[in-house]
Amino acid sequence: MDGSASLIITLALVFYTIGVWAERLQGRLRPWHLAFFWAGLVCDTVGTGMMLDFAGGMTLDVHGISGLVAIALMLVHAVWATVVLLRNDEQWIVKFHRFSLFVWLVWLIPYFSPMFIAMAA
């Protein structure tokens, strides 16, 4: 692997973190946050696909299972944010950040788990 997958996964971290924390700090969901959610999801999916090719498939360990859960949650998160903005649902626009933070925290598990596993070995 030439590092491209790691770079793309790190871009996912950057995009997703900007979207989630900007939304939280601003106190309401905005369209540009949604763009960062989708960019993070796309980068994570592409980078994960590259890593799966390199590794020869998914592993049924903490990293593999949490990664699958995280991508599924990111997809639900991005779709739900899209629906909230399209419906212009003010109640959800101002409280959506709670779900965003949860998804971001779950996403950090597969991002950092290889480092923690390597340190423990």
N, C-alpha and C positions, 0 to 999 in steps of 0.2 A: 504494500500500500504506500502510495507516495505522499501521504499527508493530506490529500484533497478532501477525503471524507472527514477527517478531524477538523479541517478548516471550515467546511460547510456546517458541521455540527456546532462548531463554536459560533458561526454566524447565526445559527438558530438561537443559541443562548443569548447573543447580543440583541437580536430582533425581538425575541419574546420578552426578555427582561425590560427593554425599553417600553414596549407596549403595556406590559402589566404594571410596572411601577409608575409610568406616566399617568395611566388611568387611575391608579390608586391615589397618587398625589393630587391630581386634578379633581378627583371626587365624582367623576362622571365619565361614562363611555363615550368616546368620540370616534368618528370614522377613521382618523389617522391611527388610532390605537388598533382598530380592526385590521388595518393594512399591515401593521407590525405583527399581529397575531398570525395572519395568513402567511406572511414572509417567514416567520419562525417555523410554522408547520411545514411549509414547502422545503425549507432548508433541512429540517430534521428528517423528513421523509426521504429526501434525496440522499443525505449523508448516511442515514441508517441503511438504505438500500445498498449503497456502496460498501459499507462495512459488512453487511450480510454476504455480499458476493465474495469479499475478501476472506471472511471467516468460514465460508462454506455452509451458511445457514444460521438459523437462530439457535441460541443456546437456552436451555431451560434452567437458568440460574437467576439470581437477583437482577443482574444487568439485563438479560434478555426479556424476562417477564415484565419488569418495571418499565423497560423501554417500549414494549408493546402497549402496556396500559397507558403510558404517557402520551404516545402518539394518538391513541383512541380518545383520550381526554382532550388533547389539543384540538382534534377535529371537532368534537362535540362543543368545545369552548368557542372555536371560530364560527361554527355554524350558528350556535345560539346567539353570539354577539351580533352576527349579521341579522338574524331575525329581530332581535331587540331594537337594533337601529332602524331597520326597515319599518317596523311597527311604530317606531317613535314612542316606545313605552317608557315614560318618564320614571316610573317607579323602578323599573329594572335598570334603566340607564344610570341611575345614581347608586344602585347597590350591586351592580354587576361585578365590581372589583373584588368582592368577597370570593366569588367563584374563581376569578382570574388568579388570585393569590394562591388558592388551593391547587389549581392546575399547575402553576409555576413551581410550587414546592414539590409536587409529585414528579414533575419533569426533571428536577435537579437530581433525583435519585439515580436514574440511569446515566446522567451526565457525569456525576462524580464517582459512581460506584467502581469503575475500573481503577481509579486512583487509590481508593480506600482498600480495594482487594489487593492491589500490588503492594501497598504499604504493609498490609497484614502478613504477606507471604515472606 
